[in-house]
Amino acid sequence: MADRSLENAASGRTRSRLLTRFARTQDGAVAIEFAFVAIPFFVLIFGIIELGLTFLVSMTLENAIMVVDRRIRTGEFQNASASASTYRTAICQQMVWLGTGCSSALIVDVRTLPSFSTGSGLATPRAAKTCWDPGGPNSIVLVRGYYKWPLITPLMQNAVGGAPGNRQVNFSAVFANEPYSDTPAPSVTCP
């Protein structure tokens, strides 16, 4: 029986030495520290890339609308063959790098205003209730573009709000058409 207690004490000391040696060793410490830091680091990097892409889409939408708006200002889109779909297609042609999904992700609302100050109280249009009224010579026109950009980073989806998986990028422009003719604009009623 005495031998048994000595044997247990010796094995306890051996376990104690093993635990002490394991606690002192530095092998693999960097890998464990990297595992703790890697996930937040990569989420941060992907979030920065995601926000950068969203900003790039915003600037692309702004540039495309401003380029195509020039055709409204000069009266090119006021002919009978011009429509909201041709205007949307012209904007998507300026945003070529976004691919083929542009026309389904883009909502465009073009309407005339009685004055520059009346555009501030308008609600965001739905895809089915947009307006196409490019006005006539000297008309004040409000152009609003909304593009649904998909987000990939899971934490960014919660942070920026909006529909799950999407961020809506907006751009608005208000301008007065040039006096390109003497013919008044036809009357269009928008929802």
C-alpha positions as CSV (number, residue, x, y, z in Angstrom):
1,M,0.0,0.0,0.0
2,A,2.9,2.3,0.7
3,D,4.2,1.6,-2.7
4,R,0.9,2.7,-4.2
5,S,0.9,6.1,-2.5
6,L,4.5,6.7,-3.6
7,E,3.5,5.8,-7.2
8,N,0.5,8.2,-7.1
9,A,2.7,11.0,-5.7
10,A,5.3,10.5,-8.4
11,S,2.7,10.5,-11.2
12,G,1.2,13.7,-9.7
13,R,4.6,15.4,-9.7
14,T,5.1,14.2,-13.3
15,R,1.8,15.7,-14.4
16,S,2.6,18.9,-12.5
17,R,5.9,19.1,-14.4
18,L,4.2,18.5,-17.7
19,L,1.7,21.2,-17.1
20,T,4.4,23.6,-16.0
21,R,6.5,22.9,-19.0
22,F,3.4,23.3,-21.3
23,A,2.6,26.6,-19.7
24,R,6.2,27.9,-20.2
25,T,6.6,26.8,-23.8
26,Q,6.3,29.4,-26.5
27,D,5.8,27.0,-29.5
28,G,2.6,27.8,-31.4
29,A,1.9,31.0,-29.4
30,V,2.0,33.1,-32.5
31,A,-0.4,30.8,-34.3
32,I,-2.9,31.1,-31.4
33,E,-2.5,34.8,-31.2
34,F,-3.0,35.1,-34.9
35,A,-6.2,33.0,-34.6
36,F,-7.6,35.5,-32.1
37,V,-6.7,38.5,-34.2
38,A,-7.3,37.1,-37.7
39,I,-11.1,37.0,-37.8
40,P,-11.7,40.7,-36.7
41,F,-8.7,41.7,-39.0
42,F,-10.2,40.1,-42.1
43,V,-13.7,41.4,-41.3
44,L,-12.2,44.9,-41.1
45,I,-10.3,44.5,-44.4
46,F,-13.3,43.1,-46.2
47,G,-15.5,45.9,-44.8
48,I,-13.1,48.5,-46.0
49,I,-13.1,46.9,-49.5
50,E,-16.9,46.7,-49.4
51,L,-17.3,50.4,-48.4
52,G,-14.8,51.4,-51.1
53,L,-16.8,49.5,-53.8
54,T,-20.0,51.0,-52.6
55,F,-18.4,54.5,-52.8
56,L,-17.2,53.6,-56.3
57,V,-20.7,52.6,-57.4
58,S,-22.0,55.8,-55.9
59,M,-19.5,57.9,-57.9
60,T,-20.2,55.9,-61.1
61,L,-24.0,56.5,-60.7
62,E,-23.4,60.2,-60.1
63,N,-21.2,60.5,-63.2
64,A,-23.6,58.4,-65.4
65,I,-26.6,60.5,-64.4
66,M,-24.8,63.8,-64.9
67,V,-23.5,62.7,-68.4
68,V,-27.0,61.5,-69.5
69,D,-28.7,64.5,-68.0
70,R,-27.0,66.7,-70.5
71,R,-29.2,65.0,-73.2
72,I,-32.3,66.1,-71.3
73,R,-31.1,69.6,-70.9
74,T,-30.5,70.0,-74.6
75,G,-33.8,68.5,-75.6
76,E,-32.5,65.2,-77.0
77,F,-34.7,63.1,-74.8
78,Q,-37.9,65.2,-75.3
79,N,-38.8,63.5,-78.6
80,A,-41.5,60.9,-79.1
81,S,-39.1,57.9,-79.1
82,A,-37.5,58.7,-75.8
83,S,-38.8,56.9,-72.8
84,A,-37.8,56.0,-69.2
85,S,-36.3,52.7,-70.5
86,T,-34.1,54.4,-73.1
87,Y,-32.9,56.8,-70.4
88,R,-32.2,53.9,-68.0
89,T,-30.3,52.1,-70.8
90,A,-28.3,55.2,-71.5
91,I,-27.3,55.4,-67.8
92,C,-26.4,51.7,-67.7
93,Q,-24.2,52.2,-70.8
94,Q,-22.2,54.7,-68.7
95,M,-22.0,52.1,-65.9
96,V,-20.6,49.3,-68.1
97,W,-18.3,47.9,-65.4
98,L,-21.3,46.9,-63.2
99,G,-22.3,44.2,-65.7
100,T,-25.7,43.1,-67.1
101,G,-27.7,43.5,-63.9
102,C,-27.7,47.3,-64.1
103,S,-31.2,47.8,-65.7
104,S,-32.9,45.6,-63.1
105,A,-31.1,47.2,-60.1
106,L,-31.6,50.8,-61.3
107,I,-34.7,52.9,-60.6
108,V,-34.9,56.3,-62.3
109,D,-37.4,59.1,-61.6
110,V,-37.5,62.1,-63.9
111,R,-40.1,64.9,-63.2
112,T,-40.5,68.6,-63.8
113,L,-41.0,70.9,-60.8
114,P,-42.7,74.3,-60.6
115,S,-39.7,75.7,-58.7
116,F,-36.4,74.7,-57.4
117,S,-37.6,74.6,-53.8
118,T,-40.5,72.1,-54.3
119,G,-38.3,69.0,-54.9
120,S,-37.3,68.6,-51.2
121,G,-40.5,67.1,-49.9
122,L,-40.9,64.3,-52.5
123,A,-41.0,60.7,-51.3
124,T,-38.7,58.0,-52.7
125,P,-40.4,56.4,-55.7
126,R,-41.1,52.7,-55.9
127,A,-40.0,50.8,-59.1
128,A,-43.7,50.7,-60.3
129,K,-44.5,54.3,-59.5
130,T,-41.7,56.3,-61.2
131,C,-42.2,59.3,-63.4
132,W,-40.9,60.1,-66.9
133,D,-41.3,63.8,-67.5
134,P,-38.2,65.4,-69.0
135,G,-40.1,68.7,-69.5
136,G,-39.6,71.2,-72.2
137,P,-37.5,74.3,-72.8
138,N,-36.7,76.2,-69.6
139,S,-38.4,73.5,-67.4
140,I,-37.0,72.8,-64.0
141,V,-36.2,69.0,-63.9
142,L,-35.5,66.7,-61.0
143,V,-33.7,63.5,-61.8
144,R,-33.3,60.8,-59.1
145,G,-31.4,57.6,-59.5
146,Y,-31.5,54.6,-57.1
147,Y,-29.2,51.6,-57.5
148,K,-29.3,48.5,-55.4
149,W,-25.8,47.3,-54.7
150,P,-25.4,43.9,-53.1
151,L,-23.2,43.7,-50.0
152,I,-21.1,40.6,-49.3
153,T,-19.6,41.1,-45.8
154,P,-22.2,39.9,-43.2
155,L,-21.5,42.6,-40.6
156,M,-21.7,45.3,-43.2
157,Q,-25.2,44.3,-44.1
158,N,-26.3,45.0,-40.5
159,A,-24.2,48.2,-40.2
160,V,-25.4,50.1,-43.3
161,G,-29.1,49.1,-43.1
162,G,-31.5,48.7,-46.0
163,A,-32.8,45.5,-47.4
164,P,-30.9,42.4,-46.4
165,G,-27.9,42.0,-48.6
166,N,-28.4,45.3,-50.5
167,R,-27.4,48.9,-50.1
168,Q,-29.3,51.5,-52.0
169,V,-27.1,54.1,-53.6
170,N,-28.8,57.4,-54.5
171,F,-28.1,60.4,-56.6
172,S,-30.3,63.4,-57.4
173,A,-29.8,66.4,-59.7
174,V,-32.0,69.4,-60.2
175,F,-31.4,71.6,-63.3
176,A,-33.1,73.9,-65.7
177,N,-33.4,72.8,-69.3
178,E,-31.8,75.0,-71.9
179,P,-34.1,77.1,-74.2
180,Y,-33.7,74.7,-77.2
181,S,-37.0,75.5,-78.9
182,D,-40.1,77.7,-78.7
183,T,-42.5,74.8,-78.4
184,P,-43.9,74.3,-74.8
185,A,-43.5,71.0,-73.1
186,P,-46.4,68.6,-73.2
187,S,-48.2,68.1,-69.9
188,V,-47.4,64.9,-68.0
189,T,-49.0,63.9,-64.7
190,C,-46.7,61.9,-62.4
191,P,-47.8,59.8,-59.4
